Amino acid sequence: MTHHELNHTTINCVMEHLIDHGFDGMADAIQILMNEAMKLDRGHFLNARPYERIANRQGYANGFKPKTVKTRVGEIPLQVPQVRGLPEGAEGFYPNSLEKGSRSERSIKVAIAEMYVHGVSTRRVTGIMEELCGFEVTSQQVSRAAAELDAGLEKWRNRMLGEYPMLIMDARYEKVRVDDQVRSVALLTVFGVDVIGTRSVLGVSVSLSEAEVHWRDLMSSLLVRGLTGVRYIVSDAHEGLKAARQAVFPGAIWQRCQFHLQQNAAAYVPRMEMRKEVAKALRDIFNAPDRHAADALLKEKVTKYSKNAPKLAAWMEGNLPEGLAVFALPEIQRKRMRTSNMAERVNKELNRRTRVVSLFPNEASLLRLASAMLVEIDESWATKKSYLNMNEV
């Protein structure tokens, strides 16, 4: 049995519709063709023509079930063929043409969800889909599509990891509506560099603060997912992060971000005219050839500022050593692993998208948008050359 068995009566009926109505008759023409195609498909599935009595048929026709589908030419009511009496264990029948259509519909749903998480309003999504597909998309459909995407993002967030000697951790804040109040919610992120120098997005979490318990939950989840070999961590001096890091990764070297240290120092400079001088002093310490030289230069600067800027001197003595752990790494790795600039660049990209939303309706919507973007970033990193030379590790 072949598709050429579509009878002349059906073809003539379609032609008459097109002759009489032109493009306005397309919906009726498609309806007729689809109904006949589905009946042919059922015949192939049953291995028997309608009313044909043969021994090796796979079952029996069992009428039709109405179904309305949305297309570029409008809504089309169809009659979907049904079957009965199938052999035990046989799969049910569903027309191939509608199955392909359902796959296309799922692709459209993902596209809707992606527009949604990238800050496109529901009204704008509706307009875009109506223009592209010829039918309107409701807010409920957008929500269902977003839920479908959420399942994929959840799977990505829980994927198994491996050995990552280097970690970069950071947090940023977004405005979210929580319990009918606008709150600043922390978006926690963890990035890693693996044994061959490739960087990856390892984890992301949304919580009301950077308290130790939230950081500890995120770090512990990385271990559950198979993270091993961590020996070096870069971050700013968030108290919650610091305590969680010491609890979860007690043996790892901690490097305090030198960029943030440069920014923090400004608060302790007593006079504006001293700022350039102090900034250069910090750069000289950070750019020293080795840890011994850096410590010596730090001691020299602390002595220098102890008289005319005692608060600055005390801050330097107590905080700058935390930014010198990078000297434990081979020189070829120090430039990229002395700051959390990798995370800062990602934050700029996140901010470019989140500012479109401005205020997230709930924490789940923030996690959805951040995860969707981080998946893209993670995939782009995987195709690029190594971020770090690991040959001397």
C-alpha angles and dihedrals in degrees: 000000000000137000088252087079090085098126127240092243090063093047091048091050091052092047092051091053092051093045093050099039108019113199090351087068095056094098093054091044092052090047092055094045095046093049091050093044091052091051090052089048090053090051090054091048093050092040089228139091119237110292091001112145110211131146099233099052114132099221142314139285113256107189127264140296120213118239130172118211129192117232140164089269094050136266114336122196111218137186108228112205117237130203138203140184097046120171115266112277094016118136118247123256125258122162114258091223092059092043090057088047091052090052089053089049090054090051089052090050091054090049089051091050092048091052089048096052091045091063102264109145121242090245091054092047089053091052094047094049092045089053094046101038105022097242139082124256116215126218088248090057090050090052092049091049090050090051089053090053090047090062091056093046091049089053090051092049090053098044118130119263134199140199115340114167094184128053131184117196130190145158134210132180132235133182111253132172107240122174091345091307131104108241136177105243124196119236106202120200135183124194128186143198114214131214093277094047100258116140124223141177103248105176147359131187139173122216141152094255146000091256117152093253092060094047090045092052091052095046092045090051089058090057091048088054091056104267110163141164099040110165106148131043130184122197144126119270098269106160094220092048092047094053093045092048092053090050099045102031103025095157097050122105111243121216117192110218109263092206091059091045089056089053094045092052092066091072090062099047106105098205133035093228089061096057098088091046093050092045090054091047090055092047090051090053094047093046095050114131094243144356094267092056091045092052091048092050092047091053090050093052093046089054091047095052098037091091106039098026108023095163090053091048092050091047092049093049093049101040113025095070087066088063094053100067088097089079087076088072127078111272092247090064101043101085095059097036101048094078138033090238091129088064092042091057090051089049090056090054091047091049091052088062102033093054087064088061094040094179121033116215092222143349093265092061091053091049090048095053095043093047093048091052094044091052089057092048092047092051092048091051091051091061096048130085120271116296094208135030104237098176093103097047 
